[in-house]
Amino acid sequence: MILWMYSGLLFLFGPVVFVVFVWRYGLKRTVRGLRERWGFGGSWPSSGSLWVHAASVGEVRAAEGFLRALAVRYPNTPILVTTTTINGKELALRLGLASCVRLAPIDWPGAVRRVLSKVSPRAVVLIETELWPQWLRVLASEKVPVVVVNARLSDGAFPLYRRLRLFLSPLLASLRAVGAQSDLNARRYRDLGVPSDRIVVTGNIKNDVPLPDLNRRDDLRKVFRTGPGPVWVAGSTHRGEESVLALVYAHLRKEFPTLRLVVAPRHVERVSEVFNLFRLHFRVLRRSDLSSSGEWDVLVLDTVGELTEIYGLADVAFMGGSLVPRGGQNPLEPARWGVPVLWGPSMENFRDMVSLFESQGAVRLVSDEASLTNTLRFLLSSPKERETLGCLVRNLADRQRGALDASLHLLRGVF
């Protein structure tokens, strides 16, 4: 009965979801994806494939190494990758992560069964928190094993799942295995009804990335035409943060006139808003216009999936979503490049990394415009301090690997 009520609500709010997608992606892109979301059209992998679902850009990035390792370990098995968002699909296609990449079916029994009839998957792998009720019900009824890799339940999401525990527990009990990012996430999945013997703490596969070659930094600076001065990268920023960054940058430019700022909005749909904010006082370029335009003070990233590489430009990095209550971003991305990291008070989505960095004195905490200005001023004028912090965070990042093998091990006996 509850599932039918849920489906009824999904049907009633479908038009609202459609409007949201049109607002984010535009009418043409949204309409073009409707057939895929109902399980129609396009190409499909052959029967007996492995179906991996990653919601959006962040999850696709997290799953990149996992998917490449799957292709090596199971070379004769076709892989279907689905994403919820259009940006996620486009990134998966650009990275070449599977022979077949599609938008995921909506959480409606007919749509899910339609995909199953085309693919007949040997198993389904969900990345992080994709616990759709009708998916789980239909997959269980068809006896398709489901594994959750890199499993997490955020501070914001867990209370809601907890309130729906009576509804969700029978569905989650059908999961074949859960590889949790941390002990906290393992406890949360256990609290929601996943049997303890099916939960393993594997760590975060986002951390299982080889360290980049630091010799590439000079080449990156030439490509992005940063000049000889310092570069500050603010990654995955949210509304309410860019206005603070603009004020801080204005202050610092008086002391460091060659300082460049790269701003990467968390949602690419906000690029124009951020561009217009900075263009009032600075020479601003979009990343996509870099090759055909002149000098810049501020570069606004309007491409998807490039931020990890752009951290290689930085002398210092700020983690977006931390000055406003959005839970922060993964500090290991700049840390792998040996870049000192700053963040604000809201980093609860990366609690384990926060504890590790803070315990080692590897982070500089900021809380507002004044503290961000002062901290950046100190680091920009202290090359020795930047070098010390950079070496420390790079070593910490290198020590976080191992989750990939543990996650792959979950599939033994399942796939």
C-alpha positions in Angstrom: 0.0 0.0 0.0 2.8 2.4 0.9 4.6 1.8 -2.4 1.4 2.6 -4.3 1.0 5.8 -2.3 4.6 6.6 -3.1 4.0 6.0 -6.8 0.9 8.1 -6.7 2.9 11.0 -5.2 5.6 10.5 -7.8 2.9 10.8 -10.5 1.4 13.9 -9.0 4.7 15.7 -8.6 6.0 14.5 -12.0 5.2 17.9 -13.7 7.1 19.8 -10.9 10.2 17.5 -11.5 9.9 18.2 -15.2 9.8 21.9 -14.7 12.9 21.7 -12.5 14.8 19.7 -15.2 13.8 22.2 -17.8 15.1 25.0 -15.6 18.4 23.2 -15.1 19.0 21.7 -18.5 16.7 23.6 -20.9 13.6 22.3 -22.7 15.3 20.6 -25.6 17.8 18.6 -23.5 15.0 17.6 -21.0 12.5 16.5 -23.7 15.2 14.6 -25.5 15.8 12.5 -22.4 12.2 11.6 -21.6 12.2 8.4 -23.7 15.3 7.1 -22.0 13.8 7.8 -18.6 10.9 5.6 -19.5 13.2 2.8 -20.8 12.5 3.4 -24.5 14.8 4.0 -27.5 18.5 4.0 -28.1 21.0 1.2 -27.9 21.4 -1.4 -25.2 24.2 -3.8 -24.2 23.7 -7.5 -24.7 22.0 -9.7 -22.2 23.9 -10.6 -19.0 25.5 -7.2 -18.5 26.5 -5.4 -15.4 24.3 -2.4 -14.7 26.1 0.4 -12.7 24.1 3.5 -11.7 25.7 6.8 -10.7 23.4 9.7 -10.0 25.3 12.8 -11.2 28.7 14.2 -12.0 30.1 13.6 -8.5 29.1 10.0 -8.5 30.3 9.5 -12.0 33.7 10.9 -11.0 33.8 8.7 -8.0 33.0 5.6 -10.0 35.5 6.3 -12.8 38.3 4.2 -11.4 35.8 1.5 -10.3 34.3 1.2 -13.8 37.7 1.1 -15.5 38.8 -1.7 -13.1 35.5 -3.6 -13.8 36.3 -3.5 -17.5 39.7 -5.0 -16.8 38.5 -7.7 -14.4 35.4 -8.7 -16.5 36.6 -8.1 -20.1 33.8 -10.2 -21.6 31.0 -8.6 -19.7 29.1 -5.6 -21.2 28.6 -2.7 -18.8 25.6 -0.4 -18.8 26.1 2.9 -17.0 23.0 5.0 -16.1 22.8 8.4 -14.5 20.0 10.5 -13.2 21.3 13.8 -14.5 22.0 14.9 -18.1 25.4 16.3 -17.0 26.3 13.0 -15.4 25.5 11.2 -18.6 27.5 13.6 -20.7 30.5 13.2 -18.4 30.3 9.4 -18.5 30.2 9.5 -22.3 33.1 11.9 -22.5 35.2 9.7 -20.2 34.3 6.6 -22.2 33.3 4.7 -19.1 31.1 2.1 -20.8 30.0 0.9 -24.1 26.5 2.0 -23.3 25.5 5.1 -21.2 21.9 6.1 -20.7 19.7 8.2 -18.5 18.3 6.0 -15.7 14.7 4.9 -15.7 12.4 6.9 -13.4 11.3 5.1 -10.2 8.3 3.5 -11.8 7.8 -0.2 -12.1 7.0 -0.2 -15.8 10.1 1.8 -16.6 12.4 -0.4 -14.5 11.0 -3.6 -15.9 11.4 -2.2 -19.4 15.1 -1.8 -18.8 15.4 -5.2 -17.2 13.8 -6.8 -20.3 16.3 -5.2 -22.5 19.4 -5.8 -20.4 18.8 -8.9 -18.2 21.6 -7.8 -15.9 23.5 -10.3 -13.9 23.8 -7.6 -11.1 23.1 -4.0 -10.4 25.7 -1.8 -8.7 24.4 1.5 -7.1 26.9 4.2 -6.3 26.6 5.9 -3.0 22.9 6.6 -2.1 20.7 5.6 -5.0 18.0 3.8 -2.9 14.9 4.1 -5.2 12.0 2.1 -3.7 10.5 0.8 -6.9 13.9 -0.1 -8.3 14.7 -2.2 -5.2 11.2 -3.8 -5.2 11.4 -4.8 -8.9 15.0 -5.9 -8.8 14.2 -8.1 -5.8 11.1 -9.6 -7.5 13.2 -10.4 -10.5 16.0 -11.9 -8.3 18.6 -9.5 -9.6 21.4 -9.0 -7.0 22.0 -5.4 -5.9 25.2 -4.1 -4.4 25.8 -0.6 -3.1 29.4 0.6 -3.6 30.8 3.7 -1.8 27.7 3.7 0.3 26.9 6.9 2.3 23.9 8.5 3.9 24.5 12.2 4.6 23.5 14.1 7.7 20.7 15.7 5.7 19.4 12.5 4.1 19.6 10.0 7.0 16.9 11.5 9.2 14.4 11.3 6.4 15.4 7.7 5.6 15.2 7.0 9.4 11.6 8.3 9.5 10.7 6.0 6.6 12.4 3.0 8.1 9.3 0.8 8.4 8.7 1.4 4.7 12.3 1.0 3.5 13.7 -1.8 5.8 12.1 -4.7 3.8 13.5 -3.2 0.6 17.0 -2.6 2.0 17.0 -6.1 3.5 17.2 -7.4 -0.1 20.5 -5.7 -0.8 23.2 -8.4 -1.4 26.1 -6.3 -0.2 26.9 -2.8 1.0 30.4 -1.3 0.9 30.3 1.7 3.2 32.6 4.7 3.1 33.0 4.8 6.9 31.9 3.2 10.2 29.3 5.9 10.6 27.7 5.1 7.2 27.9 1.4 8.0 25.9 2.0 11.2 23.3 4.1 9.3 22.7 1.4 6.7 22.5 -1.2 9.5 19.9 1.0 11.4 17.8 1.1 8.2 17.5 -2.7 8.1 20.5 -4.0 6.0 21.7 -7.2 7.7 25.1 -6.6 9.5 26.8 -9.5 7.7 26.2 -7.8 4.3 27.9 -4.5 5.3 31.6 -4.0 4.9 33.5 -0.7 5.5 35.5 -0.4 2.3 36.5 3.3 2.4 35.8 5.9 -0.2 36.7 5.0 -3.8 37.0 8.7 -4.6 40.2 8.5 -2.6 41.6 5.7 -4.6 43.2 7.9 -7.3 46.9 7.9 -8.2 48.8 11.1 -7.3 49.2 13.3 -10.4 52.6 14.2 -11.8 53.6 17.5 -10.3 55.8 18.2 -13.4 52.5 18.7 -15.3 51.7 21.9 -13.4 53.9 24.1 -15.6 52.2 22.8 -18.7 48.7 23.4 -17.2 49.6 27.0 -16.4 50.7 27.5 -20.0 47.4 26.0 -21.3 45.4 28.2 -19.0 47.6 31.3 -19.5 47.8 32.0 -15.8 51.1 34.0 -16.1 53.8 33.9 -13.4 51.7 35.1 -10.5 49.9 33.0 -7.9 46.6 31.2 -8.6 43.7 30.7 -6.2 41.2 28.0 -7.1 37.7 28.0 -5.5 36.1 24.7 -6.3 32.4 23.7 -6.3 31.1 27.0 -4.9 27.5 27.7 -4.1 25.3 30.8 -4.1 26.3 33.0 -1.2 30.0 32.1 -1.4 30.9 33.8 -4.7 30.0 37.3 -3.4 32.4 36.7 -0.4 35.1 35.5 -2.8 34.7 38.6 -4.9 35.2 40.9 -1.9 38.2 38.8 -0.7 39.8 38.8 -4.2 39.3 42.6 -4.5 41.2 43.1 -1.2 44.0 40.7 -2.1 44.6 42.1 -5.6 45.8 45.4 -3.9 48.7 43.4 -2.4 49.1 40.7 -5.0 48.3 42.4 -8.3 49.2 39.3 -10.4 46.9 37.0 -8.4 44.5 35.0 -10.6 41.2 33.4 -9.4 39.5 30.4 -10.9 35.9 29.9 -9.7 34.1 26.6 -10.4 30.4 26.8 -9.5 29.1 23.5 -8.1 26.2 23.7 -10.7 27.2 24.7 -14.2 23.8 26.2 -14.7 24.9 29.1 -12.5 27.9 30.1 -14.6 26.2 33.2 -16.1 25.3 34.4 -12.6 28.8 34.0 -11.3 30.3 35.5 -14.5 28.2 38.6 -14.1 29.1 39.0 -10.5 32.8 39.2 -11.2 32.7 41.1 -14.5 31.8 44.3 -12.7 35.4 44.8 -11.5 37.6 42.2 -13.1 38.6 40.8 -16.5 36.5 37.6 -16.6 36.5 34.7 -19.0 34.6 31.5 -19.2 36.7 28.4 -19.5 35.1 27.6 -22.9 36.3 31.0 -24.3 39.9 30.7 -23.0 41.4 29.6 -26.3 39.9 32.5 -28.3 40.1 35.4 -25.8 42.8 37.5 -24.2 44.0 38.1 -20.6 41.9 37.3 -17.6 41.9 38.0 -13.8 39.0 35.6 -13.0 38.3 32.4 -14.9 34.8 30.9 -14.4 34.7 27.2 -15.1 31.8 26.3 -17.4 32.8 22.8 -18.3 31.9 19.6 -16.5 34.4 17.2 -15.0 37.5 19.4 -15.3 37.9 20.7 -11.8 40.1 17.9 -10.6 42.7 18.8 -13.2 42.4 22.5 -12.7 43.4 22.1 -9.0 46.9 21.5 -10.6 47.0 25.3 -11.4 46.5 26.3 -7.8 48.9 27.7 -5.2 46.0 27.5 -2.7 42.5 26.1 -2.9 39.2 26.8 -1.2 36.6 24.1 -0.8 33.1 25.4 -1.9 29.9 24.5 0.0 31.7 25.1 3.3 31.0 28.8 4.0 27.3 28.1 3.4 25.6 25.1 4.9 26.0 22.7 2.0 28.4 20.1 3.5 31.6 21.0 1.6 33.5 19.1 -1.0 36.3 16.5 -1.1 39.6 18.1 0.0 41.6 15.2 -1.5 41.2 16.6 -5.0 43.5 19.6 -4.4 45.5 17.7 -1.8 46.7 15.2 -4.4 48.4 18.1 -6.2 50.1 19.2 -3.1 47.9 22.3 -2.8 47.2 23.8 0.6 43.5 23.6 1.4 41.1 26.1 3.1 37.5 25.4 4.1 34.7 26.9 6.2 32.6 25.5 9.0 30.3 23.3 6.9 32.2 20.1 5.9 29.9 17.5 7.4 29.7 15.5 4.1 33.4 14.7 4.5 33.6 14.3 8.3 36.3 11.6 8.2 38.6 13.6 5.9 38.0 16.7 8.1 39.1 14.8 11.2 42.1 13.5 9.5 43.3 16.8 8.1 42.6 18.7 11.3 44.3 16.1 13.5 47.5 16.5 11.3 47.3 20.3 11.2 46.9 20.1 7.4 44.1 22.6 6.9 43.5 26.2 7.5 39.9 26.9 8.7 38.1 30.1 7.8 34.6 31.4 8.8 34.0 34.6 7.0 35.3 37.3 4.6 37.9 38.6 7.1 39.4 35.2 8.1 39.5 34.1 4.5 41.3 37.3 3.5 43.8 37.0 6.3 44.5 33.3 5.8 45.0 33.8 2.0 47.2 36.8 2.6 49.4 34.8 4.9 49.7 31.8 2.6 50.3 33.9 -0.5 53.1 35.7 1.2 54.7 32.6 2.7 56.0 30.2 0.0 57.7 28.0 2.7 54.4 27.5 4.6 52.6 26.6 1.3 55.3 24.1 0.5 55.1 22.5 4.0 51.3 22.3 3.9 51.4 21.0 0.3 53.7 18.1 1.1 51.7 17.2 4.2 48.3 17.1 2.4 49.8 15.2 -0.6 51.1 12.5 1.7 47.8 12.3 3.5 46.0 11.9 0.2 48.3 9.1 -0.8 47.6 7.2 2.4 43.8 7.0 1.7 44.0 4.5 -1.1 42.7 0.9 -1.0 38.9 1.3 -1.2 38.9 0.3 -4.9 40.1 -3.3 -4.3 37.8 -3.7 -1.3 34.8 -2.5 -3.4 35.6 -4.9 -6.3 35.8 -7.7 -3.7 32.2 -7.1 -2.9 31.2 -8.5 -6.3 32.8 -11.9 -5.6 30.0 -14.4 -5.2 27.5 -11.9 -6.5 28.6 -11.3 -10.0 
